Amino acid sequence: MKKEELIKHIENDRLTEESATTIYLLHLDAFTHRLNASENFKKESAKIINHLILGNKTHKKVCEDMLAKLKNDPRKEI
């Protein structure tokens, strides 16, 4: 695969993942706050949401590091 093509795919996938995760987390957060649920349920939901946010940030960093390495790689084919 051509390096530039791979870079483009990774960048597009990262943006799609980030957008989708943000939307899903906002919906999940709004849903849990509208529920007539116990405070314990809301606290546990918040923990899960925060865990997902942290995982997304970690994955974003991994993708950014991989992109930086690819961009600095002298090969045209990967």
C-alpha positions as CSV (number, residue, x, y, z in Angstrom):
1,M,0.0,0.0,0.0
2,K,1.2,3.5,-0.7
3,K,2.3,5.4,2.4
4,E,0.2,8.4,1.6
5,E,-2.9,6.3,1.1
6,L,-2.3,4.5,4.5
7,I,-1.8,7.9,6.2
8,K,-5.1,9.2,4.7
9,H,-7.0,6.2,5.8
10,I,-5.7,6.3,9.4
11,E,-6.4,10.1,9.6
12,N,-10.0,9.6,8.3
13,D,-10.6,6.6,10.6
14,R,-9.3,8.6,13.6
15,L,-11.6,11.5,12.9
16,T,-14.5,9.2,12.4
17,E,-13.9,7.4,15.6
18,E,-13.4,10.6,17.5
19,S,-16.6,12.1,16.2
20,A,-18.7,8.9,16.8
21,T,-17.3,8.4,20.3
22,T,-18.1,12.0,21.2
23,I,-21.6,11.7,19.9
24,Y,-22.3,8.4,21.6
25,L,-20.8,9.6,24.9
26,L,-22.9,12.8,24.9
27,H,-26.1,10.7,24.2
28,L,-25.2,8.2,27.0
29,D,-24.4,11.0,29.4
30,A,-27.7,12.8,28.6
31,F,-29.6,9.5,28.9
32,T,-28.3,8.6,32.3
33,H,-29.0,12.1,33.6
34,R,-32.6,11.9,32.4
35,L,-33.3,8.6,34.0
36,N,-35.1,8.4,37.3
37,A,-32.3,6.2,38.5
38,S,-30.4,5.9,41.8
39,E,-27.5,8.1,42.4
40,N,-25.3,5.0,42.6
41,F,-26.4,4.1,39.0
42,K,-25.6,7.6,37.8
43,K,-22.2,7.5,39.6
44,E,-21.3,4.1,38.0
45,S,-22.5,5.4,34.6
46,A,-20.2,8.4,35.0
47,K,-17.3,6.1,35.8
48,I,-17.9,4.1,32.6
49,I,-18.2,7.3,30.5
50,N,-15.0,8.6,31.9
51,H,-13.3,5.3,31.3
52,L,-14.4,5.4,27.7
53,I,-13.2,9.0,27.3
54,L,-9.8,8.0,28.7
55,G,-9.6,5.0,26.3
56,N,-10.5,7.3,23.4
57,K,-7.8,9.8,24.3
58,T,-5.3,7.0,24.7
59,H,-6.2,5.5,21.3
60,K,-6.0,8.9,19.7
61,K,-2.5,9.4,21.0
62,V,-1.5,5.9,19.7
63,C,-2.8,6.9,16.2
64,E,-1.1,10.3,16.3
65,D,2.2,8.6,17.2
66,M,1.8,6.0,14.4
67,L,1.0,8.8,11.9
68,A,4.1,10.7,12.9
69,K,6.3,7.6,12.4
70,L,4.7,6.9,9.0
71,K,5.2,10.5,7.9
72,N,8.8,10.4,8.8
73,D,9.4,6.9,7.2
74,P,11.3,7.4,3.9
75,R,9.5,4.5,2.2
76,K,6.8,5.2,-0.3
77,E,5.2,1.7,0.1
78,I,4.3,0.3,3.4
